[in-house]
Amino acid sequence: MNKFAVSGAAGTERLAAVGPVPPQRQGGQGPRAAGLAEAEGARREGAVAAARGRLQRDGLLGQLDAAFVVQRLEEAGATLLALPSHGYSTAMRTTKLDIVRVAMEAYGHDRARLRPPMPDSPRISRMDEALGWITLIPLDSYTLRRIVGARALVSPMTQRHLYSWRRLAEAMGADHKAVQRWHAQGIACVVRALANMPG
C-alpha cells in the first residue's frame, strides 16, 4: 500500500497528494447556484468600480500594490477594533440608583479600562472601503477570505496582529508557511481585481 492509498469498507481508494493550493468550496449545482454566482459577480463588479473610483479620486491608484493593500486592511482592522462594542439601543433600560453606583466605584470595584480613541468619520469610511476589498477575493476561495480578514485584525492599542501566522495555521490545520502563501494569494487577488478593472 503506498502512502496515498486508504483502505475502506468498499476497498482501496486512491487519494491525490496534497498540494500548496488552499481548499476550495464545493460549488452547488442547479439554477440556484448559478443565480447566486451571477449575483455575486454583479455585486463584485460594482464594488470594484466604486473602490477604483475612490482610489483614482484620491490619487492612490498609482500606489496600488500588495504592501498598500495590506497597510489599508490593517488600518481598517485597527479601526474596527477601536469602535465601541456597544452603543445606544431601542431596548428598554432599567434605571440604576446613582448612590449605589458611586459607592461601588468608591471602593475600587470597577477597574478602569484603557480604550483606544474613537476613530473619526474619514477613518471609518476608509475602513468600510478596505474591508469591502475582501469580497473581491472569489467566493469559491473562502479560505483566502478568512485568512486575509483574520490577518487584518490589528490591536489599536499595541499595533500587534490578533492572529499570528502560527495561530492562524493552527486554526486552519495547515503549516504557517502555507498560510503566509495563501495570504499573499488573497492580497494578490485584491490587487489584481482593483488594478484590472477598466476605469
C-alpha positions in Angstrom: 0.0 0.0 0.0 1.5 3.4 -1.0 1.4 6.5 1.2 -1.6 7.9 -0.7 -3.9 4.9 -0.5 -6.6 4.4 2.1 -8.3 1.2 2.7 -12.0 1.3 3.4 -15.0 -1.0 3.6 -15.6 -0.8 -0.1 -11.9 -1.4 -0.9 -8.9 0.8 -1.6 -9.4 4.4 -2.7 -6.7 6.4 -4.3 -6.2 9.9 -2.8 -4.5 12.8 -4.5 -1.4 14.3 -2.9 -2.0 17.5 -1.0 -0.5 20.5 -2.9 0.1 24.1 -1.9 -3.4 25.1 -3.0 -5.9 26.3 -0.4 -9.1 24.3 0.0 -11.9 25.4 -2.3 -15.6 25.4 -1.5 -17.5 22.8 -3.5 -19.8 24.5 -5.9 -23.5 23.7 -5.9 -25.3 22.6 -9.0 -28.6 23.8 -10.5 -30.3 27.2 -11.1 -30.0 28.4 -7.5 -26.2 28.1 -7.5 -26.0 29.8 -10.9 -28.2 32.6 -9.7 -26.1 33.1 -6.6 -22.9 33.1 -8.6 -24.4 35.7 -11.1 -25.5 37.9 -8.2 -22.1 37.7 -6.5 -20.4 38.6 -9.8 -22.6 41.6 -10.3 -22.1 42.8 -6.8 -18.3 42.2 -7.0 -18.1 44.3 -10.2 -20.0 47.2 -8.6 -17.7 47.1 -5.5 -14.6 47.0 -7.7 -15.8 50.0 -9.8 -16.6 52.0 -6.6 -13.3 51.2 -4.9 -11.3 52.0 -8.1 -13.2 55.3 -8.4 -12.4 56.3 -4.9 -8.7 55.4 -5.3 -8.5 57.3 -8.5 -10.2 60.4 -6.9 -7.7 60.3 -4.0 -4.7 59.9 -6.3 -3.8 56.5 -4.8 -4.3 54.3 -7.9 -0.6 54.6 -8.8 0.4 53.2 -5.3 -1.8 50.1 -5.7 0.4 47.1 -4.8 0.3 44.4 -2.1 2.0 46.5 0.6 -0.6 49.3 0.1 -3.5 46.8 0.3 -2.1 45.1 3.4 -1.5 48.5 5.1 -5.1 49.7 4.3 -6.5 46.4 5.6 -4.5 46.6 8.8 -5.6 50.2 9.3 -9.2 49.0 8.7 -8.8 46.2 11.2 -7.4 48.5 13.9 -10.3 51.0 13.2 -12.8 48.2 13.5 -11.4 47.1 16.9 -11.3 50.7 18.1 -15.0 51.2 17.6 -17.1 50.7 20.8 -18.6 47.3 21.1 -21.8 48.6 22.5 -24.0 51.6 21.9 -27.4 53.0 22.3 -30.3 50.7 21.5 -34.0 50.9 21.4 -34.4 48.3 24.1 -35.8 49.4 27.4 -33.2 50.0 30.1 -33.6 49.7 33.8 -32.5 52.6 35.9 -29.7 52.3 38.3 -29.5 54.2 41.5 -26.7 56.7 41.4 -25.9 56.3 45.1 -25.2 52.6 44.8 -23.1 53.0 41.6 -21.0 55.7 43.3 -20.5 53.6 46.4 -19.2 50.6 44.3 -16.8 52.9 42.3 -15.5 54.4 45.5 -14.3 51.1 46.8 -12.5 50.2 43.6 -14.9 47.5 42.4 -14.8 48.9 38.9 -11.4 48.8 37.2 -10.5 51.5 34.7 -10.1 50.1 31.2 -7.9 51.6 28.6 -9.8 52.2 25.4 -8.4 53.5 22.1 -9.7 56.8 21.0 -12.9 56.7 18.9 -11.9 56.8 15.2 -13.0 59.8 13.2 -15.5 59.5 10.3 -13.0 59.6 7.4 -11.1 56.7 9.0 -14.4 54.8 9.4 -15.2 55.4 5.7 -11.7 54.1 4.7 -12.3 51.1 7.0 -15.6 50.3 5.2 -13.9 50.7 1.8 -10.9 48.5 2.7 -13.0 45.7 4.4 -15.1 45.7 1.2 -12.0 44.7 -0.7 -12.0 41.3 1.0 -15.1 40.5 -1.1 -13.0 40.9 -4.2 -11.4 37.5 -3.5 -13.6 35.0 -5.4 -16.3 33.4 -3.3 -15.0 29.9 -4.0 -11.7 30.8 -2.3 -13.4 31.4 1.1 -10.3 30.1 2.9 -8.3 33.0 1.4 -11.0 35.4 2.6 -10.9 34.1 6.1 -7.1 34.3 6.3 -7.0 37.9 4.8 -9.8 39.0 7.1 -8.3 37.5 10.3 -4.8 38.8 9.5 -6.2 42.3 9.0 -7.3 42.5 12.7 -4.6 44.6 14.4 -4.9 45.8 18.0 -5.4 49.6 18.0 -3.5 49.8 21.4 -0.4 47.7 20.7 -0.4 47.6 16.8 0.1 43.8 17.0 -1.9 41.3 15.0 -4.6 39.5 16.9 -3.8 36.3 14.9 -0.2 35.4 14.4 0.8 33.2 11.4 1.1 30.2 13.7 -2.2 30.7 15.4 -3.9 31.0 12.0 -2.1 27.9 10.8 -3.4 26.0 13.9 -6.9 27.2 13.3 -6.7 26.2 9.6 -5.0 22.9 10.2 -2.1 23.8 8.0 1.6 24.9 8.1 2.3 28.6 8.9 4.3 28.9 5.7 1.3 27.7 3.7 -1.0 30.3 5.5 1.5 33.0 4.6 1.4 31.9 0.9 -2.4 31.8 0.9 -2.5 35.3 2.5 -0.2 36.6 -0.3 -2.5 34.9 -2.9 -5.6 36.6 -1.3 -3.9 40.0 -1.4 -2.8 39.4 -5.0 -6.5 38.7 -5.9 -7.5 42.0 -4.4 -4.7 43.9 -6.2 -5.5 42.2 -9.5 -9.2 43.0 -9.2 -8.6 46.6 -8.4 -5.9 47.2 -11.0 -7.5 45.3 -13.9 -10.9 46.9 -13.7 -11.3 49.4 -16.5 -11.8 52.8 -15.0 
